[in-house]
């Protein structure tokens, strides 16, 4: 996959429509998307930029939009079906989305969800190929 922007900041030889993610969300996406955001079935955080997952997903949506807007045939349909809709479904999910601890009216919570818990992995797991036989699995 090629980079959307080259070193000059151009998208496939075209200037991006929006200069930043913030501009894309504020001037385009937030104006375009109209949903019943009630905090029960769908929710949103007015301080969306305080959520790392939201930044990552919305950045992907923006970059896909900038690239696919240049395809006059199927670009916008592809953007909606394969980029915007799946990311919005994940973001706005009031039960499992990154904004689920926030309120669309009361704003960002002081108690956001913690990151996923982790246990340290054995460094030996990462030294061979994914399908290499290990001594402890009985493979010969």
Secondary structure, DSSP 4 states (H G I P E B T S, - for coil): ---SB-TTSEETTEE-SSSSHHHIIIIIIHHH------SSSB---TTGGG-HHHHHHHHHHHHHHHHHTT-TTTHHHHHIIIIIHHHHHHHHBTTTSTTTTSBTTTBS-SSPPPPPP--PPPGGGGSS-TT---GGGT--
